């Protein structure tokens, strides 16, 4: 779906507007993807020229993040788009070093590091009833490509970095908490990506500071799923999960597991992303600023979960509508 400030403001007028727009989009997704492909080079070219014409003062980012709690010893969870940072004064490895300096030797830096599955369900099939029962998704912890950007890839290559064995909503971390974040992921009888024992739940427990650099945080805010997965027994929506088979490979491990994940149509059709963003800002949980043309956003993990749980008491299923 389109991602510009005017369109986002329009969607934020009402969650029901976004529900209608989402249905129009996915009903005609092949057409929209084709139109997007025709304009891609033109859009990327204009963005590239804009990026090259500006420099980014990383000290401003440092001051903004520190003024909202980022310090040595903290757990910092970063969502990012290096495309928005490219050509602005630091190479990708230098950006990672910048973030590691912010948390210091006693702090931990974590990033989403979702694996690439060549046989994954495509967007055009999100609304289809596809039988995945016999499909096996292969996840090689050391070698599977990372789809969530250049920065987590750089982080994963650093000495001491640990990547989760869990193949859904996978994370990579470097620092004193990196082993602890991933040690309980498979302890539950039927583990979930953001459920009890998961790295995402442990980020909440450790009150991680969640930051986005160059990307819309609400759009990529995986931590909201802790409110679904950890409280599964009281989750309002039925048939929320589908089962998928994964082959997990890591060192001496080579195992096929059946795991559950949220069915893709719930996020595609029912996630009121712009309403959530507006509500988080109104509650003074999400702080958002543009620094030298780069979007930087921040919030605290515990405040996010408390906000979601309170909202869900009033409106079961929030921030999903028409469920």
Number of C-alpha atoms within 10 A of each C-alpha: 13 10 9 8 9 10 12 17 13 12 20 20 13 13 21 16 13 23 21 13 15 20 14 12 18 20 13 12 17 13 12 15 15 11 11 14 12 11 11 11 11 11 12 12 11 10 14 15 11 13 20 13 10 14 16 18 12 16 10 12 18 16 11 19 20 14 10 13 14 23 18 17 16 20 27 27 25 21 26 25 17 20 17 18 22 17 19 19 15 16 14 20 15 13 19 20 14 16 17 21 15 21 20 16 13 13 21 23 29 30 25 26 28 23 22 17 16 9 10 11 13 9 15 13 13 17 15 11 7 9 9 14 11 8 12 17 20 20 24 19 20 15 10 15 16 19 14 22 18 18 23 28 20 16 26 22 12 13 8 14 17 23 26 25 21 23 22 19 21 23 27 24 29 23 20 16 20 23 17 12 24 23 14 15 23 16 11 12 6 11 21 26 26 26 22 22 21 27 30 29 26 22 24 21 12 15 19 23 23 25 26 21 21 20 19 19 23 19 13 15 14 15 21 20 20 25 23 24 23 20 14 15 8 11 15 16 14 7 9 18 16 13 14 17 17 19 16 18 18 14 8 6 12 12 11 15 13 13 18 17 17 18 15 18 16 19 14 18 23 22 23 24 22 22 23 19 20 17 17 19 14 11 12 11 17 21 18 17 13 12 16 15 15 19 19 21 23 23 24 21 24 17 17 20 20 12 16 22 19 12 15 18 10 9 14 17 21 22 20 21 17 12 14
